[in-house]
């Protein structure tokens, strides 16, 4: 079997290059971290800042700075929760939703292109293996906390 670390390094590098070059949308340069925030906020229904920071494994101070930059870019809204003014909920603006959808389409197109070189059985095997790896990583005491998925 090939060196596991080397396989992950190569795959991570390839995704890193993809994300570096694919996230200039509508005149906005979106960083990898910002694209993850847009993706997660889009998946949830008005999530709290703490929830998304936890999902991404980011401390709240660093996360708050990223959110502020997305608010300034008019991609996200940060709204005080009416039941607890200390908590802020996040939502995408129309422009933010458009950019998130565009990034999602680019990623889907990329993955479809990658999977097009595989049989359906190979594709399913890769996806099952990634799901299994994610589950194992979530159970590890050595990494991957506090990510919730």
Protein Blocks (a to p, Z undefined) as FASTA:
>chain_A
ZZfklmmmmmmmmmmmmmmmmmcgehiacdfklmmmmmmmmmpghiafklmmmmnopafk
lmmmmmmmmmmnopaccdddfklmkbccddddfklmmmmmmmmmmmmmmmmmmmmmpcfk
lmmmmmmmmmmmmmmmmmpckgoiabfZZ
